[in-house]
Amino acid sequence: MYHKLAKPVNYQDEYIVTFFNLSDDIDTDILHYQNVVAHIRFNEIESIVEKIASDKEHFIFLLLSEGKTYKEVGKCFNLSG
């Protein structure tokens, strides 16, 4: 079954120059790819930590991954150093 478009596409409205537009957005694509790879890597590490670590160790891992310092993590557990 085919669906009708709400508004017909008029390809003549599109300028050929903008349709085949080349830009310098490669750097943002690379950064996006690196962020995706880093996110996947973090998820894999977190999965391993969840399997082998205690709840306390997992919580410490999450705090450190958020950029907390060891001193800040210690304060969460009422430790002094």
N, CA, C and O atoms as a DFTB+ gen file, in Angstrom:
324 C
 N C O
     1  1       0.857      -1.173       0.000
     2  2       0.000       0.000       0.000
     3  2       0.898       1.229       0.000
     4  3       1.863       1.294       0.762
     5  1       0.594       2.182      -0.831
     6  2       1.341       3.430      -0.927
     7  2       0.621       4.519      -0.144
     8  3      -0.609       4.579      -0.119
     9  1       1.413       5.380       0.495
    10  2       0.844       6.493       1.252
    11  2       1.016       7.771       0.453
    12  3       2.055       7.985      -0.172
    13  1       0.010       8.610       0.474
    14  2       0.107       9.896      -0.193
    15  2       0.888      10.858       0.698
    16  3       0.746      10.831       1.920
    17  1       1.697      11.691       0.098
    18  2       2.402      12.712       0.844
    19  2       1.438      13.826       1.205
    20  3       0.545      14.165       0.428
    21  1       1.624      14.390       2.387
    22  2       0.761      15.484       2.816
    23  2       0.921      16.677       1.880
    24  3      -0.055      17.353       1.552
    25  1       2.149      16.931       1.455
    26  2       2.425      18.022       0.528
    27  2       3.300      17.449      -0.582
    28  3       4.353      16.881      -0.293
    29  1       2.904      17.579      -1.811
    30  2       3.719      17.027      -2.883
    31  2       5.104      17.670      -2.917
    32  3       5.251      18.868      -2.672
    33  1       6.089      16.881      -3.217
    34  2       7.445      17.373      -3.298
    35  2       7.659      17.999      -4.660
    36  3       7.410      17.370      -5.688
    37  1       8.120      19.238      -4.666
    38  2       8.409      19.927      -5.915
    39  2       9.918      20.091      -6.005
    40  3      10.491      21.004      -5.411
    41  1      10.546      19.210      -6.746
    42  2      12.001      19.220      -6.822
    43  2      12.536      20.428      -7.566
    44  3      13.721      20.741      -7.448
    45  1      11.713      21.105      -8.316
    46  2      12.163      22.289      -9.027
    47  2      12.409      23.451      -8.086
    48  3      13.125      24.389      -8.437
    49  1      11.822      23.405      -6.889
    50  2      12.053      24.454      -5.903
    51  2      13.447      24.369      -5.306
    52  3      13.962      25.356      -4.780
    53  1      14.040      23.234      -5.381
    54  2      15.366      23.013      -4.789
    55  2      16.441      23.440      -5.776
    56  3      16.452      22.994      -6.924
    57  1      17.336      24.296      -5.331
    58  2      18.432      24.717      -6.190
    59  2      19.453      23.596      -6.271
    60  3      19.750      22.944      -5.270
    61  1      19.978      23.378      -7.442
    62  2      20.954      22.307      -7.638
    63  2      22.201      22.556      -6.804
    64  3      22.844      21.604      -6.361
    65  1      22.555      23.812      -6.581
    66  2      23.750      24.154      -5.806
    67  2      23.582      23.727      -4.352
    68  3      24.514      23.190      -3.754
    69  1      22.417      23.956      -3.786
    70  2      22.209      23.590      -2.385
    71  2      21.911      22.113      -2.226
    72  3      22.164      21.539      -1.167
    73  1      21.378      21.494      -3.262
    74  2      21.072      20.078      -3.193
    75  2      22.341      19.242      -3.072
    76  3      22.383      18.281      -2.305
    77  1      23.363      19.602      -3.820
    78  2      24.636      18.896      -3.773
    79  2      25.672      19.702      -3.005
    80  3      26.839      19.753      -3.394
    81  1      25.260      20.313      -1.945
    82  2      26.131      21.191      -1.172
    83  2      27.200      20.388      -0.446
    84  3      26.898      19.447       0.288
    85  1      28.438      20.767      -0.658
    86  2      29.548      20.184       0.077
    87  2      29.973      21.181       1.141
    88  3      30.056      22.380       0.875
    89  1      30.236      20.702       2.318
    90  2      30.624      21.614       3.385
    91  2      31.796      21.042       4.152
    92  3      32.250      19.928       3.894
    93  1      32.269      21.819       5.088
    94  2      33.393      21.414       5.924
    95  2      32.911      20.821       7.244
    96  3      33.587      20.973       8.262
    97  1      31.776      20.158       7.255
    98  2      31.224      19.583       8.478
    99  2      31.867      18.252       8.836
   100  3      31.356      17.534       9.696
   101  1      32.964      17.914       8.201
   102  2      33.640      16.641       8.469
   103  2      34.114      16.581       9.913
   104  3      34.009      15.539      10.560
   105  1      34.636      17.698      10.423
   106  2      35.130      17.709      11.794
   107  2      34.017      17.389      12.783
   108  3      34.243      16.651      13.742
   109  1      32.826      17.926      12.569
   110  2      31.733      17.628      13.489
   111  2      31.293      16.182      13.360
   112  3      30.887      15.568      14.346
   113  1      31.368      15.628      12.151
   114  2      31.032      14.214      11.976
   115  2      32.018      13.327      12.716
   116  3      31.630      12.334      13.332
   117  1      33.297      13.687      12.654
   118  2      34.325      12.916      13.359
   119  2      34.118      13.006      14.865
   120  3      34.216      12.002      15.572
   121  1      33.830      14.214      15.356
   122  2      33.589      14.378      16.796
   123  2      32.362      13.584      17.226
   124  3      32.368      12.956      18.285
   125  1      31.319      13.606      16.417
   126  2      30.118      12.839      16.743
   127  2      30.440      11.347      16.789
   128  3      30.005      10.643      17.701
   129  1      31.202      10.868      15.805
   130  2      31.595       9.461      15.768
   131  2      32.401       9.109      17.014
   132  3      32.182       8.059      17.619
   133  1      33.336       9.985      17.403
   134  2      34.152       9.719      18.588
   135  2      33.290       9.693      19.837
   136  3      33.524       8.877      20.729
   137  1      32.301      10.567      19.920
   138  2      31.399      10.562      21.072
   139  2      30.585       9.278      21.116
   140  3      30.360       8.722      22.191
   141  1      30.149       8.809      19.972
   142  2      29.379       7.567      19.911
   143  2      30.251       6.399      20.353
   144  3      29.817       5.550      21.133
   145  1      31.489       6.359      19.848
   146  2      32.410       5.282      20.221
   147  2      32.695       5.327      21.725
   148  3      32.712       4.288      22.384
   149  1      32.918       6.522      22.265
   150  2      33.174       6.656      23.703
   151  2      31.960       6.208      24.510
   152  3      32.115       5.563      25.547
   153  1      30.771       6.537      24.058
   154  2      29.556       6.140      24.762
   155  2      29.387       4.621      24.744
   156  3      29.022       4.019      25.753
   157  1      29.651       4.016      23.601
   158  2      29.571       2.551      23.494
   159  2      30.592       1.899      24.417
   160  3      30.275       0.937      25.117
   161  1      31.818       2.421      24.420
   162  2      32.872       1.884      25.280
   163  2      32.476       2.001      26.752
   164  3      32.667       1.062      27.525
   165  1      31.920       3.161      27.141
   166  2      31.481       3.350      28.526
   167  2      30.408       2.330      28.886
   168  3      30.455       1.737      29.964
   169  1      29.438       2.119      27.992
   170  2      28.373       1.149      28.266
   171  2      28.926      -0.263      28.444
   172  3      28.458      -1.017      29.298
   173  1      29.916      -0.614      27.640
   174  2      30.525      -1.939      27.772
   175  2      31.250      -2.073      29.105
   176  3      31.132      -3.098      29.777
   177  1      31.997      -1.045      29.489
   178  2      32.710      -1.085      30.772
   179  2      31.719      -1.125      31.920
   180  3      31.897      -1.890      32.868
   181  1      30.677      -0.310      31.844
   182  2      29.679      -0.303      32.911
   183  2      29.006      -1.661      33.042
   184  3      28.715      -2.101      34.154
   185  1      28.758      -2.321      31.933
   186  2      28.157      -3.653      31.958
   187  2      29.052      -4.631      32.705
   188  3      28.568      -5.448      33.489
   189  1      30.347      -4.550      32.465
   190  2      31.299      -5.425      33.165
   191  2      31.324      -5.101      34.652
   192  3      31.306      -6.000      35.493
   193  1      31.366      -3.804      34.971
   194  2      31.400      -3.387      36.377
   195  2      30.144      -3.867      37.102
   196  3      30.222      -4.326      38.242
   197  1      28.989      -3.763      36.448
   198  2      27.741      -4.228      37.066
   199  2      27.787      -5.718      37.387
   200  3      27.213      -6.160      38.382
   201  1      28.469      -6.487      36.547
   202  2      28.521      -7.937      36.737
   203  2      29.468      -8.354      37.844
   204  3      29.193      -9.317      38.560
   205  1      30.589      -7.642      38.000
   206  2      31.613      -8.132      38.924
   207  2      31.796      -7.277      40.172
   208  3      32.430      -7.719      41.131
   209  1      31.256      -6.067      40.179
   210  2      31.491      -5.180      41.320
   211  2      30.328      -5.217      42.296
   212  3      29.204      -5.579      41.948
   213  1      30.631      -4.835      43.521
   214  2      29.574      -4.680      44.512
   215  2      28.798      -3.396      44.189
   216  3      29.215      -2.610      43.338
   217  1      27.682      -3.196      44.867
   218  2      26.895      -1.978      44.651
   219  2      27.719      -0.735      44.968
   220  3      27.641       0.269      44.260
   221  1      28.500      -0.808      46.026
   222  2      29.345       0.320      46.430
   223  2      30.396       0.616      45.360
   224  3      30.619       1.776      45.015
   225  1      31.033      -0.411      44.843
   226  2      32.042      -0.233      43.795
   227  2      31.419       0.329      42.513
   228  3      32.014       1.166      41.835
   229  1      30.223      -0.144      42.198
   230  2      29.529       0.364      41.015
   231  2      29.195       1.849      41.192
   232  3      29.344       2.637      40.259
   233  1      28.752       2.218      42.368
   234  2      28.443       3.615      42.662
   235  2      29.704       4.477      42.552
   236  3      29.655       5.582      42.011
   237  1      30.822       3.980      43.060
   238  2      32.096       4.705      42.955
   239  2      32.484       4.867      41.493
   240  3      32.925       5.941      41.084
   241  1      32.327       3.830      40.717
   242  2      32.607       3.897      39.281
   243  2      31.777       4.989      38.618
   244  3      32.309       5.781      37.841
   245  1      30.481       5.041      38.913
   246  2      29.613       6.047      38.310
   247  2      30.015       7.458      38.722
   248  3      30.027       8.368      37.893
   249  1      30.344       7.643      39.993
   250  2      30.770       8.967      40.460
   251  2      32.051       9.411      39.768
   252  3      32.163      10.558      39.334
   253  1      33.015       8.505      39.667
   254  2      34.280       8.845      39.012
   255  2      34.070       9.122      37.523
   256  3      34.724       9.997      36.956
   257  1      33.165       8.381      36.894
   258  2      32.914       8.593      35.466
   259  2      32.221       9.930      35.212
   260  3      32.278      10.458      34.102
   261  1      31.572      10.473      36.226
   262  2      30.938      11.783      36.112
   263  2      31.924      12.914      36.385
   264  3      31.558      14.088      36.323
   265  1      33.177      12.562      36.689
   266  2      34.195      13.576      36.909
   267  2      34.426      13.942      38.361
   268  3      35.161      14.886      38.653
   269  1      33.812      13.214      39.270
   270  2      34.031      13.478      40.694
   271  2      35.458      13.097      41.063
   272  3      36.025      12.153      40.513
   273  1      36.027      13.841      41.998
   274  2      37.372      13.523      42.472
   275  2      37.280      12.439      43.536
   276  3      36.205      12.147      44.061
   277  1      38.433      11.849      43.841
   278  2      38.459      10.845      44.909
   279  2      38.018      11.457      46.231
   280  3      37.365      10.794      47.037
   281  1      38.369      12.708      46.456
   282  2      37.978      13.394      47.696
   283  2      36.460      13.544      47.757
   284  3      35.860      13.328      48.810
   285  1      35.833      13.912      46.636
   286  2      34.378      14.050      46.595
   287  2      33.694      12.696      46.780
   288  3      32.663      12.602      47.447
   289  1      34.263      11.665      46.195
   290  2      33.704      10.318      46.363
   291  2      33.819       9.907      47.822
   292  3      32.887       9.328      48.380
   293  1      34.957      10.205      48.447
   294  2      35.138       9.896      49.863
   295  2      34.114      10.568      50.738
   296  3      33.642       9.977      51.710
   297  1      33.760      11.796      50.410
   298  2      32.751      12.524      51.180
   299  2      31.388      11.845      51.088
   300  3      30.620      11.861      52.050
   301  1      31.084      11.249      49.933
   302  2      29.816      10.527      49.779
   303  2      29.704       9.347      50.736
   304  3      28.604       8.958      51.127
   305  1      30.850       8.781      51.112
   306  2      30.889       7.633      52.012
   307  2      31.362       8.016      53.404
   308  3      31.721       7.150      54.202
   309  1      31.365       9.324      53.703
   310  2      31.810       9.849      54.994
   311  2      33.200       9.365      55.362
   312  3      33.449       8.972      56.502
   313  1      34.104       9.396      54.395
   314  2      35.502       9.042      54.606
   315  2      36.335      10.295      54.609
   316  3      36.026      11.245      53.891
   317  1      37.367      10.317      55.389
   318  2      38.284      11.462      55.382
   319  2      39.631      11.001      54.902
   320  3      39.991       9.835      55.066
   321  1      40.375      11.902      54.312
   322  2      41.652      11.460      53.774
   323  2      42.721      12.457      53.838
   324  3      43.843      12.187      53.409
